[in-house]
Amino acid sequence: MRVFDPSQPLEIQKRQYQQMVNRTVPRPLVWRNCLWAFATGGLICLMGQAGINLWQRAGLSFTDAATATSIVLVFLAAFFTGLGYYDELARYAGAGMLVPITGFANAMVAPALEARTEGLVLGVGARLFAVAGPILVFGIVTAWLSGLIYYLLGPRPPLAS
């Protein structure tokens, strides 16, 4: 069977080509990938909860323990990204590695590492916020707008008489 026949109209050839592509492209295992991402992301969150529990046993308050655990998780993600292990873990763990705070740390460090040959200031320093910069800007602007809307439309104190 010939896929492209010059005597047929181009529309039929496109349809035949699409049918061929549909037969050969592997079908993604969406549900399996979703469950695996949920499990790996949940495992990272479980490690975070274990960290909070350990810090609390060491005498920190819940807020301080959560802060310390976040710092440790971000450090480990950045460290493993620098060593090249984070991408290997993400290849097997899937999207579950990208969702928690560790994915944000990886997204900040990876572009900076790619630019290290350009120097510390113009390479690493400039690229460190390549991904995080827009997130920080939009986060700050959104917080500012939310505060302004709350100020303008929020509850008013009663007038003194």
Buried (B, 14 or more C-beta within 10 A) or exposed (E): EEEEEEEEEEEEBEEBEEEEEEEEEEEEEEEEEEEBBBEBBEBBBEBBEEBBEBBBEEEBEEEBBBBBBBEBBBEBBBEBBBEEEBEEBBEEBBBBBBBBBBBBBBBBBBBBBEBEEEEEEEBBEBBBBBBBEEEEEEEEEEEEEEEEEEEEEEEEEEEEE
